[in-house]
Amino acid sequence: MQNPLMRWVVPVPAIEPEIVQTYRVTKAFYAEVQYRADLDSHCQWYEETARRNRQELQRMKGDINPLRWFRRG
């Protein structure tokens, strides 16, 4: 007699053909390439923004501060 629990066991899927495996690896590779290109682009944007912000801060430090006129000390 067969075990009643065995009918609930899912059969093991068949092994994928080599072409499908190649497709998955290729897709993962190009996704990684795109991710790294996007990261590089973001890092360049961030460095440029930080440089501009530092320059703007230096200009702001040289500006006249009208609040200093009202403070004594």
C-alpha distance (Angstrom), angle and dihedral (degrees) to the residues before:
residue distance angle dihedral
M1 . . .
Q2 3.77 . .
N3 3.81 122.6 .
P4 3.87 109.2 -104.3
L5 3.82 91.1 -140.8
M6 3.80 91.8 60.7
R7 3.80 92.9 74.4
W8 3.83 89.5 65.1
V9 3.79 94.0 55.4
V10 3.78 112.1 105.8
P11 3.79 113.5 -131.1
V12 3.79 118.1 -116.0
P13 3.82 111.0 -98.6
A14 3.77 118.1 -114.7
I15 3.79 118.4 -97.0
E16 3.81 111.8 -93.9
P17 3.77 118.6 -109.8
E18 3.79 115.3 -104.5
I19 3.81 92.6 -110.3
V20 3.82 90.6 59.8
Q21 3.79 91.4 49.1
T22 3.81 90.0 49.7
Y23 3.80 90.3 49.8
R24 3.81 92.2 51.6
V25 3.80 93.0 48.8
T26 3.80 91.7 47.1
K27 3.80 91.9 48.8
A28 3.82 91.4 49.1
F29 3.81 90.7 48.6
Y30 3.80 94.1 52.4
A31 3.81 90.7 44.7
E32 3.82 88.4 55.1
V33 3.82 91.0 47.8
Q34 3.82 90.3 51.6
Y35 3.81 91.7 46.9
R36 3.80 92.0 52.1
A37 3.81 92.2 46.9
D38 3.81 90.4 50.8
L39 3.81 90.8 48.0
D40 3.80 91.5 49.9
S41 3.80 90.7 49.5
H42 3.80 91.0 49.7
C43 3.82 92.1 48.8
Q44 3.81 91.1 51.5
W45 3.81 90.7 49.1
Y46 3.80 90.8 48.4
E47 3.82 93.4 50.1
E48 3.82 91.3 48.8
T49 3.81 91.8 48.5
A50 3.81 91.9 47.8
R51 3.81 90.8 49.9
R52 3.82 91.8 51.0
N53 3.81 91.1 46.9
R54 3.81 91.5 51.6
Q55 3.81 90.3 50.4
E56 3.80 91.1 48.5
L57 3.81 90.8 49.5
Q58 3.80 90.7 52.8
R59 3.83 89.9 51.2
M60 3.81 90.9 48.1
K61 3.81 91.5 51.1
G62 3.83 88.2 56.9
D63 3.80 94.3 50.7
I64 3.80 122.2 102.6
N65 3.79 112.6 -96.8
P66 3.85 109.5 -143.8
L67 3.81 91.8 -169.6
R68 3.80 88.8 66.3
W69 3.82 88.4 68.3
F70 3.81 91.2 62.2
R71 3.79 96.4 45.2
R72 3.73 118.3 78.4
G73 3.69 118.1 -152.9
